Amino acid sequence: MAVILLTRDQIARRVARDIPEGAYVNLGIGLPTTVANYLPADKEIFLQSENGLLGMGPAPAPGDEDPELINAGKQPVTLLRGGCYFHHADSFAMMRGGHLDICVLGAFQVSTAGDLANWSTGAPDAIPAVGGAMDLAIGAKQVFVTMELLTRDGRSKLVDVCTYPLTGIGCVSRLYTDHGVIDVGVAGARAIELADGLSIDDLRRLTGLAIAAPSGVSA
């Protein structure tokens, strides 16, 4: 059976399914931002952006962009009814003070123990781009990561030990990839869902890791 990998939109949609009613959530730049487009309208979820927004909505329709209403990645957004603006310092106090339930970030590497490396590859010509990632990684109650599992040259971004500069230690709880959903933490990595046609042995071969099988799947 051919393996059918998840698209970026499908990854974002899958993350949205795991965000509960009433959660306060920060969405990182890039793929995480698109999660906003898949949050169900009948759920009250509060999206925060570190440049000082709470109650952020999905991307505006083409032609309806407001150049003064942007997220931390400088992308046009909408503001839901009841949403508000506040000072940048207040936004970081919110992030550092443990007031966010979930943050969704991208990553260069995630370790099986939940360590996160997402601000630099350490390459001599790399442009450091930490932003508020460190504050989010230690401040949010849960950290979800969205990323493609493999680099362009086929190396796994899920690793036993991160080799890139760390953003946070033991902070990631769940990883959403084009190959499936994987929990990480002190107990190691466990697959929760696999892409259609992908076996747990395939996932282990691609990553070189002893990933535990999903419940109900033979190890």
N, C-alpha and C positions, 0 to 999 in steps of 0.2 A: 504494500500500500504506500502510495506517495505521501510524503510529509507535506502538510499544508500549514505554513507558518502564519502567525497572526500578523496583520498589518498594524501600522502605528495607530490607526483609528480604533482597531479592535482592542489593542492594548489599553488605550485610554478608556474605552467603553468598559473593559473588564475592571479597571481600577474603580470607576464610578460605581460599580455594583457593590463594592466593599465599603463605601463611605456611608455611615449610618445617619439617620435622621438627627438633626440638631448638632452635628459636628461642626467645629471651627477648623478650617482647613487652609493651608497655604499650598499653592501649586507653583512649582519651580518653572524656570524658563525652558522653552522647547516643548518636547512631548508632554511633560506634565501639565502644561497650560491647557492642552486640548481636552483634558478631563472635564473641564467646565462645560464643554459642549454636550456632554452625555449625562449630566446629572439630571435625574427625573424632576419634572416641574412640580410634582406633588410631594416632594421631599423638601423640608426646610433645612438647607445646608448653607453655612456662612463661609464664604471665600474671602481670605485675607491676602493682601499684597503688601510686601514690605515697604513700598513707597508711600503707604498710608491710605489704604482702602480696606473697608470691610463691607461685605454685601455685594461683592463683584459678581456680575453675571457672565453669560457666554459672550463670544466675539460678536460684534455688531454685524448686521447685514451690509454687504458692499454698498457704499454710498452713504451709509449712516454713521460713519466713524466720526468721533469727536476728538480732535487733536489734543485736547486738554484732559482727556479721560483715557489714561493708559496704565498698564500694569508695570511691574518692575523690569520686565523685558522690553519696555517701550512699545508694546503691542496695544492696539486699540481694544478696549473692553466696554462692557456696559455696566451700569449700576442698578441693582434691583431696588424695588421700593423698600424704603427703610434703611438703605445703605448709607455709609458715612465716610467722610474724609478726616484724616488726623495727621499730626506731625510725625515726621520720620522717626524721631526719638521715641514717641509713644508706640509706634509700630514695633520697634525693636524691643521695647520693654514688654510688649505683649508676647513676642516670640521667645525672649529669654526667660520670661516669668512663668513658663509652663501653661500658658493660656490656650495654646493650640492643641487640638486633639490629634491631628494628622498633618504631616507635610509630605508632599510627593516631589521627589527630586530625580534628576538624571544622575548618571555615574559613569566614570571611566572603569572603575573596579568596585566589586563588593566581595567581601570575604564570607566564607561559610559561617563565621562567627558573628557576622553583621557589621563588620567594619566598613566604612564608606570612604572612597577616594573619588572626589568629583570636581576638584578645583584646578588640578594641574597634573600633567603626565610626567613632570620632572624633566622633560626634554629641554635642551639648551635654548631652543627657539620658542618654547611654549609661553603663552601669555597667561599669567595667573589670573584666575577669574573666580575668586572665592565668593564675592558678593555677601549675601546673608546666609550662605549654606551652613557654616559652622554654628551660627546662632540657632538655626532651625534644627540642625541635627541633634543638638543637646537640649533644645527647649521643647520640641514637640513630644507629645506622649507616644506617638507612633510615627515611624518613618517608613514610607513606601518608596521603592525605587522603580522607575520605568527605564528600560533600555533594551537594545538588541543584545542578545546573548553573546554573539561573537563579533570580534573586530573585523575589519575588511580583509585582513590576512588570515582569518580563521582562528584566532586565539580567543579563548574564553575570557569574558569579563568577570565571571564568577570564579573566584580563585580561593585557594586554601589560605594564602596570606597575601595581602595587598602589597604590591611593589611600588605603587605611586604614593605621593604624599597624602597622608590621611586627612580627611575632613572631620571624622568622628569615629569613636571606638565603640563597637557593640551597639550601634544606634539603629541599624536597619532591621526591620522585622519581616518584611515581605518584599519579594522581587517579582516584577511583572515584565516578562520578556516575550519576544516573538516565538520562543520555543515552549512557553508555558509559565505557570506561576510557581514560585519556589519560596518556601519559608526558610529563613536563616536565623541563627542565634546561638546560644551557648550549647544547644544540643546538636549543632551542625545544620546541614542543608537537607530539607525534605521537599520533594516535589508535591505540589497540591493538585495541579492540573497539567496535562501535557497537550501540546499541539496535536491536531488530528494526524494520525499515522506515525507519531513519534513514540518510541518505547522508552522505558526507563534506562534500558541498556544503551540506547542511542544517546540519551542525555549524559550518561556517565562517560561514554566514549568521547563526546564532544568537549566535555569540561575536564576530563581526567580526574573527576572527583567521585567519591563514594556517596552519592546522593541517595537518601532514603526514598523508597517508592511511595506513591500516593496510597492512601487507605484503600483497601480492596484490590490492590494490584500486587501481583506476585513479585517478590524481591528478586 
